Structures are given as C-alpha cells and as structure tokens.
Amino acid sequence: MRNLCFHLCILIFLSCINLSICYFDEQNKFRGLFVFGDSMFDPGNNNYLMNPSAYRANFKPYGESYFKHPTGRFSDGRLIPDFLAEFAYLPMIPSYYQALHNHSINHGVNFASAGAGCLDETYTEKVISLNTQLGNFKIVREKLKAHLGKKDSEALLSNAVYLFSIANNDYLRLFDIPDTPSDLSCLAYATEQEYINMVMDNFFTVIMEIYKFGGRRFGIQNLLPLGCLPRFRGLAFLKEGPHSDCLDELNTIVKKHNLALSQKLKQIKKELRGFEYSLFSVFDALNELFENPSTYGFKEAKAACCGFGPYRGFGSCGTAEVYELCKNVKEHVIFDSYHPTEKAFHHFARVWWQGDPKLVESQSLKSLLA
C-alpha cells in the first residue's frame, strides 16, 4: 500500500511538472524582444562588419566579468536587453548575425549596432544604420512567417516589445573629436532645433514602420547625460581646467532631445490605436549614480574603469595602445570612455523592469511583456 501511494505521488508530481512546462511554453510562445539601437544594446553585430574601422569591442578586457571572453558588447559583461530577457524568462536574445546562423528567432532578435544613430550620415560605413536595422527586421519578419506561419508570426510580432536605444551618436558626433571633417557638416545646413527635428523624424519613421507591421509595444530609452561621460569630462578638463565637470553644452542639447521624445510619444499614444510604450530615463538614472554612487554600491562614478588620461576618458580600452584598468570593476559606474559597467546596466534594467515612476514614463517594461 505504501509503495502504491509513493508511486502515485511520483506520478502526480511528474504530471504537475509537465503541466508547468507546458504552461510556461504556452505563456512564452508569443513573447519576445526585438532590439534596435547603438552600443548600449549591441551584443556584437559590429563584429560581422567588413569595414576594419567599424566600432567593435571584440577584444579583452570587454566581456571579462560575465562571459569570460569578449562578445562585442561594450561593457565588462551583460547589457540591458540581456537582463530584461532574463527577467521575462526568455532566452538571451541573439544578434542578427547569430540569428542568421541557425539561432532561434522565436523570441526575438537584436539588431543594434555600436555607433549607429537615427541619421544615415552618423558614422556612415562604420555601423549598421537604423534604417538598415529596420531592413534586417523585415528579413526576420519574413523568416518568422515561413517558420511559424502567418497567424503565429503575427501574434508574436504584435505581442513582442520593441526596444530602442538610439540617437546618442547623432549628438556625440557634434562634440567629440570628429573621425572625418564631414562629421561637423550637419549643422552647416540646420539650426540646433532643425537638427533635433531631423533626428526625431527619422526615429519615428522607423517606429511607424514597425507599427505598420503589427508592432504595438515599445520600450524606449532616452539619451544618456552624454556630457558627463568620462570622454567629455576629460575634454572639459583639458579645455577648462581641473575645476570643470561635465560638458554642459552637450547636455543642453541632449535635454532638448529627451523632452521632445517624451512629448512625441505622448502624442502618438493618443493618435495610434493600441500603441503602448515604456520610456526609461537613463539620463536621470545615470545622473543619480553619478551624484550618489555609494547609495547603489559604487565607489567611483566619474572615472572609467578602462582607458587613460583625465577620468580615463581617452583611448580605446584594450587595444595595443597604453591603457589603464581598474582593480575592481564592480566599484565603477562606467567601464570605458562612454559605456556603463555590467553592474550599472543591471541596475538600469531592474529600474526599467519594475517601472520606478521617477524614471519610467507611461508604464513598466514588465507590464508591456506580461
């Protein structure tokens, strides 16, 4: 009798496990992340570009904290999309070029490219432009239709969240030491406000295309406080001396862009049926880490972990040139001249996922992926 009860309990337990697995699979069947943007989200797409001067992070010490090898991510480990997929119980979203080589695309694809902006002219030929990323999405859309069928592929595309981190580089190129003389030419034919409008128009043209293809849920990250990144703290130091801090003129245009972005999203939510969004202010979230690092477990907020010169804001971390590397990356908010550490990225992802009302507009990312 005891043996019978024991075996019956085992059968019930196994049945519950199987039911849970089936339920989990069914719940996740039409959930996914399609990721667009720049180096804040790029998982290594630029590794596959033929141009030898393309922006890459496929060398040490990038990736050392988590992957133990460089993946192409501009950090010591994972990025925001990696953590968001984990929070949503989804697999790590593959890069577009990985997806072309037999990786599953049923839970989304990451198209982001380091250096990309909303404008095709931004670091042209060194990056995968936002318009090209949209073209790659259209290719994936057709592959999903062939693989899942019309009905299921449409269900996936309408339930998926479309993540964006874009336009940082459209403004960086105006203030950084330009790669080519033409990098500063954009303001020759546009006022500051006209330039912001061009960037915004290009971005929302892509949003509208995705909406046309069935996308309804958008997770958008605004621009970083670019003028406070180690690169521009260093430039301000060289230009204005040791009493300088951030490059305020760069942050001024960033704030104008971020305000316009928020206003435009509120407008189209009213105009487009079913349009939902979550806007994360990485600008304010990163400024909070800059101002109160110890509150969040950091010791160093202004200087990068990897680089050289003032604030370690110069040079390419890890290349043959001389560079310095901090002893404990977990103490730093910023990893290289421009990019946060994995620990900071995890903090941002958690804030966005949970929907801190001080930093997230409209709704949490968790609610979009529910």
C-alpha positions in Angstrom: 0.0 0.0 0.0 2.8 2.4 0.9 4.5 1.6 -2.4 1.3 2.3 -4.3 0.9 5.7 -2.5 4.6 6.5 -3.2 4.3 5.7 -6.9 1.0 7.7 -7.1 2.6 10.7 -5.6 5.5 10.5 -8.0 3.1 10.3 -11.0 1.2 13.4 -9.7 4.4 15.3 -9.1 5.7 14.5 -12.6 2.3 15.4 -14.1 2.5 18.8 -12.3 6.0 19.4 -13.7 4.8 18.6 -17.2 1.8 20.8 -16.9 4.0 23.6 -15.6 6.4 23.2 -18.5 3.5 23.2 -21.0 2.0 26.3 -19.3 5.4 28.1 -19.3 5.9 27.3 -23.0 2.4 28.4 -23.9 2.8 31.6 -21.9 6.1 32.4 -23.7 5.1 31.3 -27.2 4.2 34.7 -28.4 6.5 36.9 -26.2 9.8 38.3 -27.4 12.1 41.3 -27.7 13.2 42.9 -30.9 16.1 45.2 -30.1 17.4 48.2 -32.1 19.9 50.9 -31.5 23.5 51.6 -30.6 26.4 50.4 -28.4 24.2 50.5 -25.3 22.3 47.5 -26.8 24.7 46.0 -29.4 25.5 42.3 -28.5 28.2 42.0 -31.2 26.6 42.8 -34.5 29.5 45.0 -35.5 31.9 42.0 -35.2 30.5 40.9 -38.6 31.1 44.2 -40.5 33.7 44.1 -43.2 35.0 47.6 -42.6 38.1 47.2 -40.5 37.4 50.6 -38.9 34.0 49.6 -37.7 33.3 50.2 -34.0 34.0 46.9 -32.2 34.5 45.5 -28.7 35.7 42.1 -29.7 38.9 42.1 -27.6 39.8 41.9 -23.9 39.0 43.2 -21.3 35.5 43.5 -22.7 33.2 40.7 -21.5 35.5 39.5 -18.8 33.1 39.8 -15.8 30.4 37.5 -17.1 31.2 35.9 -20.4 34.9 35.5 -19.6 35.7 36.5 -23.2 34.8 39.4 -25.5 31.4 39.1 -27.3 31.3 42.5 -28.9 29.3 44.1 -26.1 30.7 47.4 -25.0 31.0 46.6 -21.3 32.6 44.1 -19.0 29.5 41.9 -19.2 25.8 41.9 -20.0 23.7 44.8 -21.3 20.2 46.0 -20.5 18.5 43.7 -23.1 20.3 40.6 -21.7 18.9 41.4 -18.2 15.4 42.2 -19.5 15.2 38.9 -21.3 16.3 37.1 -18.1 13.6 39.0 -16.0 11.0 38.0 -18.6 12.1 34.3 -18.5 13.2 34.5 -22.2 16.4 33.2 -23.6 19.2 35.6 -24.3 18.3 37.4 -27.5 20.7 36.6 -30.3 22.4 39.2 -32.5 21.0 39.5 -36.0 24.1 37.7 -37.5 23.9 34.9 -35.0 20.2 34.5 -35.8 21.1 34.0 -39.5 23.2 31.0 -38.5 20.5 28.7 -37.1 19.9 30.5 -33.8 16.2 30.5 -32.7 14.4 33.8 -33.6 11.1 32.8 -32.0 11.7 35.1 -29.0 13.3 38.0 -30.9 16.5 39.3 -32.5 18.9 42.1 -31.6 19.8 44.3 -34.5 21.7 47.1 -32.6 25.0 48.4 -33.8 27.6 50.4 -31.9 27.9 53.9 -33.3 24.6 53.9 -35.1 22.3 56.9 -34.9 18.9 57.9 -36.3 20.6 59.6 -39.3 22.2 57.6 -42.0 25.1 60.1 -42.1 26.1 59.3 -38.5 29.4 57.4 -38.6 28.4 56.1 -42.0 30.0 52.9 -43.3 31.3 52.1 -39.8 28.0 51.0 -38.4 24.6 49.3 -39.2 22.4 52.3 -39.6 18.9 52.4 -38.0 17.3 52.2 -41.4 19.4 49.1 -42.2 18.4 47.6 -38.9 14.8 48.1 -39.9 15.6 46.3 -43.2 17.1 43.4 -41.3 13.9 43.3 -39.1 11.9 42.9 -42.3 14.0 40.0 -43.3 13.5 38.3 -39.9 9.7 39.0 -40.2 9.6 37.0 -43.4 11.6 34.2 -41.8 9.2 34.1 -38.9 6.3 33.9 -41.3 7.9 31.0 -43.1 8.8 29.2 -39.8 5.7 29.9 -37.7 3.0 30.5 -40.2 1.2 33.8 -40.8 -1.1 33.6 -37.8 1.5 32.7 -35.2 4.1 35.1 -36.6 1.6 38.0 -36.5 0.8 37.0 -32.9 4.5 37.1 -31.9 5.1 40.5 -33.6 2.0 42.1 -32.0 2.9 40.8 -28.5 6.6 41.4 -28.7 8.3 44.5 -27.2 10.5 46.6 -29.5 13.4 48.1 -27.5 15.3 51.1 -28.7 18.5 52.9 -27.5 19.2 55.4 -30.4 20.3 58.9 -31.2 23.2 59.2 -28.7 25.6 59.1 -31.6 23.8 61.7 -33.6 24.8 64.2 -30.9 28.1 62.7 -30.0 29.4 63.4 -33.4 28.8 67.1 -33.0 31.0 67.4 -29.9 33.5 64.6 -30.0 36.8 64.9 -31.9 35.4 64.0 -35.3 36.5 61.0 -37.3 36.2 62.9 -40.6 35.8 66.6 -41.4 32.3 65.9 -42.6 31.1 64.9 -39.1 30.5 68.5 -38.2 28.8 69.4 -41.5 25.3 68.6 -40.3 24.9 71.9 -38.5 26.0 73.8 -41.6 22.6 73.3 -43.1 20.5 73.1 -39.9 19.9 75.0 -36.7 20.1 73.1 -33.5 16.3 72.7 -33.4 16.1 71.7 -37.0 18.8 69.1 -36.3 16.8 67.7 -33.4 13.7 67.6 -35.6 15.6 65.6 -38.3 16.8 63.1 -35.7 13.3 62.8 -34.2 11.6 62.4 -37.6 14.0 59.6 -38.7 13.4 57.8 -35.5 9.6 58.0 -35.6 9.6 57.0 -39.3 11.1 53.6 -38.1 8.6 53.4 -35.2 5.7 53.9 -37.7 7.1 51.2 -40.0 7.2 48.7 -37.1 3.7 49.7 -36.1 2.5 49.1 -39.7 4.0 45.6 -39.4 2.0 44.9 -36.3 4.3 46.1 -33.5 2.3 47.7 -30.7 4.6 47.7 -27.6 7.7 49.9 -27.5 10.4 50.2 -24.8 12.5 53.3 -25.5 15.5 54.5 -23.6 16.2 58.2 -23.8 19.7 59.8 -24.2 22.4 59.4 -21.7 23.8 62.5 -19.9 26.5 62.4 -22.6 28.4 65.5 -21.4 29.1 63.7 -18.1 30.6 60.6 -19.6 34.4 60.2 -18.9 35.2 61.2 -22.5 33.6 64.6 -22.2 34.6 65.2 -18.6 38.1 64.6 -19.9 37.6 67.1 -22.8 36.1 69.6 -20.4 39.1 69.2 -18.1 41.6 69.8 -21.0 39.6 72.7 -22.2 38.6 74.5 -18.9 41.0 73.1 -16.3 40.6 71.0 -13.1 37.6 72.9 -11.8 35.4 71.8 -14.8 33.0 68.9 -14.5 30.6 67.9 -17.3 30.4 69.3 -20.8 27.3 71.3 -20.2 26.7 72.4 -23.9 26.4 68.8 -24.9 23.9 68.0 -22.0 21.8 71.0 -23.0 21.0 69.6 -26.5 20.5 66.1 -25.0 17.9 67.5 -22.6 16.1 69.2 -25.5 16.0 65.9 -27.4 14.7 64.0 -24.4 11.9 66.4 -23.8 10.9 66.3 -27.5 11.0 62.4 -27.3 8.6 62.3 -24.3 6.2 64.8 -25.9 6.1 62.9 -29.2 5.4 59.6 -27.5 2.5 61.0 -25.6 1.1 62.5 -28.8 1.3 59.3 -30.9 -0.2 57.2 -28.0 -3.3 59.4 -28.4 -3.3 59.0 -32.2 -2.4 55.4 -32.8 -4.8 52.7 -31.7 -3.2 50.1 -29.5 0.1 51.9 -29.2 1.8 51.3 -25.9 5.2 52.4 -24.6 7.6 52.5 -21.7 10.0 55.4 -21.7 13.1 54.9 -19.5 15.1 58.0 -18.5 18.6 56.6 -18.4 19.6 60.3 -18.4 18.2 60.7 -14.8 19.1 57.2 -13.7 22.8 57.6 -14.6 22.9 61.1 -13.1 21.6 59.6 -9.9 24.5 57.1 -9.9 26.9 60.0 -10.7 25.6 62.0 -7.7 25.1 59.3 -5.2 27.3 56.3 -6.1 27.6 54.9 -2.6 23.8 54.5 -2.2 24.0 51.9 -5.0 27.1 50.2 -4.0 29.7 52.0 -6.2 32.8 53.8 -5.1 33.8 55.6 -8.4 31.3 57.4 -10.5 33.2 59.8 -12.7 36.3 58.0 -13.9 36.1 55.0 -16.2 37.5 51.6 -15.2 39.4 51.3 -18.5 41.2 53.9 -20.6 43.8 56.6 -19.9 44.1 60.3 -19.4 41.8 62.5 -17.4 38.9 60.4 -16.0 40.3 57.5 -18.1 38.2 59.1 -20.8 40.6 58.6 -23.8 41.7 55.8 -25.9 40.1 52.5 -26.9 40.0 50.2 -23.9 42.0 47.0 -24.6 43.8 47.9 -27.8 47.5 47.8 -28.4 47.9 51.4 -27.1 48.7 52.1 -23.5 45.6 52.0 -21.2 44.9 51.6 -17.5 42.5 49.1 -16.0 40.9 49.4 -12.6 41.4 46.7 -9.9 37.7 46.1 -9.2 35.2 46.8 -11.9 32.3 46.4 -9.5 33.3 49.6 -7.8 32.8 51.6 -11.1 29.7 53.1 -12.7 31.4 53.5 -16.1 33.5 50.8 -17.8 35.2 52.7 -20.7 35.1 56.2 -22.1 31.3 56.0 -22.9 29.7 52.9 -21.6 28.5 51.7 -18.1 29.6 48.6 -16.3 27.6 45.4 -16.1 26.6 46.3 -12.6 25.2 49.7 -13.7 23.4 48.1 -16.6 21.8 45.6 -14.2 20.6 48.5 -12.1 19.1 50.3 -15.1 17.4 47.1 -16.3 15.8 46.4 -12.9 14.6 50.0 -12.6 13.0 49.9 -16.1 11.5 46.5 -15.5 9.9 47.5 -12.2 8.8 50.9 -13.5 10.1 53.4 -11.0 7.7 56.3 -11.5 10.6 58.8 -11.2 12.4 57.2 -14.1 9.9 55.4 -16.2 7.1 57.1 -18.1 3.7 55.5 -19.0 4.3 52.0 -17.7 6.8 49.5 -16.6 8.5 47.2 -19.1 7.3 44.3 -17.1 3.7 45.3 -17.8 4.5 45.5 -21.6 5.9 42.0 -21.6 3.1 40.5 -19.4 
